[in-house]
Amino acid sequence: MKKIILAIIAFITLATSLKAQQDAMFTHYMYNTLWLNPAYAGTRDALTVTGIHRSQWVGFDGAPIDQTLTIHSPLFKGKMGIGLSLLNDKIGPTKSTLVALDLSYQVRLNEKSKLSFGLKGIVNMYSNSLSSLKLDNQNDGSFSQNFSKVLPNAGAGIYYYRERFYVGFSTPKLFENILNGGASSKSVEQRHYFFIMGTVFNLSKDLKLKPTCFVKATQGAPLQGDVTANFIIKDKFTAGAMYRTGDAMGILLGYNFTDQFTVGYSFDWSMANTTGKYNNGSHEIMLRYDLISKSKAKIKSPRFF
């Protein structure tokens, strides 16, 4: 436990010095683990369905709008896992719809912990409607053509977990596909690397603290880190705060209606002068449901991760 606490303190200290980041982001990243890391598939000992909608920078024309849906389940008595991930990402005239199949293989290290290895196969349906942009010069030929592509990709990840702690490393898209046929790095599907970590502490009989960390890295952009602290009250209600380095801070609220059904909401606002002046913050809604068979009724609830 001392090593875990020291690791979390060191990582939070590191995260406070990090900067901005590209690619789709979610304040509820701790519920979007399957998309980030295929090794997460099947680790909840239930068929789990999670959906998240994010409206970023409300009031800013062309701001990102994202939806993700993940479904995963254990296989072969928990030795493997399988999952399906969907992600819809729209920014201005560009749109990506990604479909991924996730597979994991889990190794039991001892009675309390497992190590999982995962692979992800992706199909990205990408389109860019440049002609829809409003220009000062509508006759500019550079913006007269629209294009679309179907881009295959693959990812991998590793995930260590036990009842109250997890840590993982992954890269969901290994191949840097060219989006528009150009040689510029700006038109390339950049490879991203993700590091995640979280734990749960008992503060009292009815109160727990759940800190989590998330770091994103890609070539040509500064690192970005998210640090979140959620309080769990009577295993029913959650309330917490988040900080995204160089970008935003916000709040999270959640409620477990049953041991199987959870709803969450978050609001974050930009701190950067380049964007914060021109938007009314970002909103997210999260829904998660665990389908547990009668034969697995003995599984402990709640499942923290």
Rosetta blueprint (number, residue, H / E / L):
1 M L
2 K H
3 K H
4 I H
5 I H
6 L H
7 A H
8 I H
9 I H
10 A H
11 F H
12 I H
13 T H
14 L H
15 A H
16 T L
17 S L
18 L L
19 K L
20 A L
21 Q L
22 Q L
23 D L
24 A L
25 M L
26 F L
27 T L
28 H L
29 Y H
30 M H
31 Y H
32 N L
33 T H
34 L H
35 W H
36 L H
37 N L
38 P H
39 A H
40 Y H
41 A L
42 G L
43 T L
44 R L
45 D L
46 A L
47 L E
48 T E
49 V E
50 T E
51 G E
52 I E
53 H E
54 R E
55 S E
56 Q L
57 W L
58 V L
59 G L
60 F L
61 D L
62 G L
63 A L
64 P L
65 I E
66 D E
67 Q E
68 T E
69 L E
70 T E
71 I E
72 H E
73 S E
74 P E
75 L E
76 F L
77 K L
78 G L
79 K L
80 M E
81 G E
82 I E
83 G E
84 L E
85 S E
86 L E
87 L E
88 N E
89 D E
90 K E
91 I E
92 G L
93 P L
94 T E
95 K E
96 S E
97 T E
98 L E
99 V E
100 A E
101 L E
102 D E
103 L E
104 S E
105 Y E
106 Q E
107 V E
108 R E
109 L L
110 N L
111 E L
112 K L
113 S E
114 K E
115 L E
116 S E
117 F E
118 G E
119 L E
120 K E
121 G E
122 I E
123 V E
124 N E
125 M E
126 Y E
127 S E
128 N E
129 S L
130 L H
131 S H
132 S H
133 L L
134 K L
135 L L
136 D L
137 N L
138 Q L
139 N L
140 D L
141 G H
142 S H
143 F H
144 S L
145 Q L
146 N L
147 F E
148 S E
149 K E
150 V E
151 L E
152 P E
153 N E
154 A E
155 G E
156 A E
157 G E
158 I E
159 Y E
160 Y E
161 Y E
162 R E
163 E L
164 R L
165 F E
166 Y E
167 V E
168 G E
169 F E
170 S E
171 T E
172 P L
173 K L
174 L L
175 F L
176 E L
177 N L
178 I E
179 L L
180 N L
181 G L
182 G L
183 A L
184 S L
185 S H
186 K H
187 S H
188 V E
189 E L
190 Q L
191 R L
192 H E
193 Y E
194 F E
195 F E
196 I E
197 M E
198 G E
199 T E
200 V L
201 F E
202 N E
203 L L
204 S L
205 K L
206 D L
207 L E
208 K E
209 L E
210 K E
211 P E
212 T E
213 C E
214 F E
215 V E
216 K E
217 A E
218 T E
219 Q L
220 G L
221 A E
222 P E
223 L E
224 Q E
225 G E
226 D E
227 V E
228 T E
229 A E
230 N E
231 F E
232 I E
233 I E
234 K L
235 D L
236 K L
237 F E
238 T E
239 A E
240 G E
241 A E
242 M E
243 Y E
244 R E
245 T L
246 G L
247 D L
248 A E
249 M E
250 G E
251 I E
252 L E
253 L E
254 G E
255 Y E
256 N E
257 F L
258 T L
259 D L
260 Q L
261 F E
262 T E
263 V E
264 G E
265 Y E
266 S E
267 F E
268 D E
269 W E
270 S E
271 M L
272 A L
273 N H
274 T H
275 T H
276 G H
277 K L
278 Y L
279 N L
280 N L
281 G L
282 S E
283 H E
284 E E
285 I E
286 M E
287 L E
288 R E
289 Y E
290 D E
291 L E
292 I L
293 S L
294 K H
295 S H
296 K H
297 A L
298 K L
299 I L
300 K L
301 S L
302 P L
303 R L
304 F L
305 F L
